[in-house]
C-alpha cells in the first residue's frame, strides 16, 4: 500500500511534465518533430492524430484543410488547438464535411481559427464534454457555423458566426445540459442566430437544462425562418444581456417541436430586441412552455400587427412579466390577435410596471445601430434586481457593473454617462492633452463626436458636454462645461 501511495504521484508528475507543444505551418513537414516553428508539422490532421492529454498545438498563419479529432484531454490537462492570426481553414477534414470535427473528444479547446466555406459545419463537437470553442470565426459555411450534439458542459464564447447558407450561426443540439453561449456575434445566417434544440427523436430526454445564453449580439438573421435565439425544449435556463436587431423572423422563442418537453422555467432578463417591419414577435412563448419569467427587457417591433410579447393559452400558467419597455401590441393567443398594453395588463395581470416607448426616445443612435441608452431614456433606473426568484445580471453586455444609478436599467446596456453636467468650468487644456481620445455627448446623451480633443476643437462643434477619455485602456470620466470652439 505504501508503494502505491508513492508511485501514483510520481506517474502523474511524469505524465504532466511530458506534455508537449507542437507547431503546424504551411511550410512545415510531417516528417519533422513539430516541436518548434522551424521544425513544424505540415497538416492539422497529422498533429491531431499525435496529441495526448495536456498537449498544445500552435498553428501558424496560412490556409489549411480541416481535421477530425478523437482524442480526449482531461479536466486538468486539456488538449488545446490555438491558431495564430491569419489561420484559415477553407476545406473540410477528410472524414466529414465539416472544417474542425471533435468526435467523442472531451476537454479540448479550439481557439482562434477562421473556418470559411466548408460544406457543412465550420466547427462540430459531438458526444463529449468540457469542450471550449472560443475566438473563432465561421463564415459562409454550408449549413452551420458551429454545431454541437450531445456535448455536455460546453463553452461557446467570443466567436463570430455569419452567413451560414442553409441554417444557423450556432446550433446547440440534442440532449445536453449546462451550455454557456456567451459573447458571440451571429449575423446574416439563413435561419437562427442561436438555435437550441433537444431533439428527443435522436435519443436522451430531449431537454436542454441550465443553459446560460448571454452577451451575444445577433442581427440580420432569419430570412429563411427561425429566431434570433430559438429554444426548443430548453428548461431552467437564463437568457440575459443579449442584443438582437433586424432579425427577419422571431426575436426569442420558447416552444416545443423536437424537444422532449416544452421550454419552461426560464428567465429572460435585460435583453434588447428590435424587430423590423418584416419580423415576427419579439418574444414568443408557446406549446405549454410554462413558468417563464420575463423582466427588464426592451421588446420593440416595427411590424404593423405583431408586437412585443406573444404567449399562447397553454403557456400562460406561471408566466410572469414586468418592468419591460414595449410596443403597444401584445397577444395572449399565440399571435393570432393583438391587444394594447392596457388590455394585456387587465387580462393577464402582467406588466403592471411596463411602459411603451419608441427607439428614438431610448437609444443614442438607432440608424447607426447604437443601442446604448440616452440620458433621459425611460429605461434608466427603471429595472429591478430580482423577480420571482429570477435575478438580474450584475454586469451588462459590455461587462459594466449594474446598477450605475439608483436601480438597474432596462435592456442590455447600463447607462454609463452622467445625468447632470457640473457647473464648474474647467479649462480643458489643463485637464487633457490635445491627443487624448474623447467621446462627446450632448445633453440628451447622444454622441456628437469621437476622436482626439484636437480634432474636436478643429471641428468647430459647439457643445456643453460630458467627455469620456480613454487612456491606456482605462476609462476616466471628466465633467466639462462650456466647451466650444469658434
C-alpha positions, 0 to 999 in steps of 0.5 A: 500500500505504501508503494502505491501511495508513492508511485501514483504521484510520481506517474502523474508528475511524469505524465504532466511534465511530458506534455508537449507543444507542437507547431503546424505551418504551411511550410512545415513537414510531417516528417519533422518533430513539430516541436518548434516553428522551424521544425513544424508539422505540415497538416492539422490532421497529422498533429491531431492524430499525435496529441495526448492529454495536456498537449498544445498545438500552435498553428501558424498563419496560412490556409489549411484543410480541416481535421477530425479529432478523437482524442480526449484531454482531461479536466486538468490537462486539456488538449488545446488547438490555438491558431495564430492570426491569419489561420484559415481553414477553407476545406473540410477534414477528410472524414466529414464535411465539416472544417474542425470535427471533435468526435467523442473528444472531451476537454479540448479547446479550439481557439482562434481559427477562421473556418470559411466555406466548408460544406457543412459545419465550420466547427462540430463537437459531438458526444463529449464534454468540457469542450471550449470553442472560443475566438473563432470565426465561421463564415459562409459555411454550408449549413452551420457555423458551429454545431454541437450534439450531445456535448455536455458542459460546453463553452461557446464564447467570443466567436463570430458566426455569419452567413451560414447558407442553409441554417444557423450561426450556432446550433446547440443540439440534442440532449445536453445540459449546462451550455454557456453561449456567451459573447458571440456575434451571429449575423446574416445566417439563413435561419437562427442566430442561436438555435437550441434544440433537444431533439428527443427523436435522436435519443436522451430526454430531449431537454436542454437544462441550465443553459446560460445564453448571454452577451451575444449580439445577433442581427440580420438573421432569419430570412429563411425562418427561425429566431434570433435565439430559438429554444426548443425544449430548453428548461431552467435556463437564463437568457440575459444581456443579449442584443438582437436587431433586424432579425427577419423572423422571431426575436426569442422563442420558447416552444416545443417541436423536437424537444422532449418537453416544452421550454419552461422555467426560464428567465429572460432578463435585460435583453434588447430586441428590435424587430423590423417591419418584416419580423415576427414577435419579439418574444414568443412563448408557446406549446405549454412552455410554462413558468417563464419569467420575463423582466427588464427587457426592451421588446420593440417591433416595427411590424404593423400587427405583431408586437412585443410579447406573444404567449399562447393559452397553454403557456400562460400558467406561471408566466410572469412579466414586468418592468419591460419597455414595449410596443403597444401590441401584445397577444395572449393567443399565440399571435393570432390577435393583438391587444394594447398594453392596457388590455394585456395588463387587465387580462393577464395581470402582467406588466403592471410596471411596463411602459411603451416607448419608441427607439428614438426616445431610448437609444443614442443612435438607432440608424447607426445601430447604437443601442446604448441608452440616452440620458433621459431614456425611460429605461434608466433606473427603471429595472429591478434586481430580482423577480420571482426568484429570477435575478438580474445580471450584475454586469451588462453586455459590455461587462459594466457593473449594474446598477450605475444609478439608483436601480438597474436599467432596462435592456442590455446596456447600463447607462454609463454617462452622467445625468447632470453636467457640473457647473464648474468650468474647467479649462480643458487644456489643463485637464487633457492633452490635445491627443487624448481620445474623447467621446462627446455627448450632448445633453440628451446623451447622444454622441456628437463626436469621437476622436482626439480633443484636437480634432474636436476643437478643429471641428468647430462643434459647439457643445456643453458636454460630458467627455469620456477619455480613454487612456491606456485602456482605462476609462476616466470620466471628466465633467466639462462645461462650456466647451466650444470652439469658434 
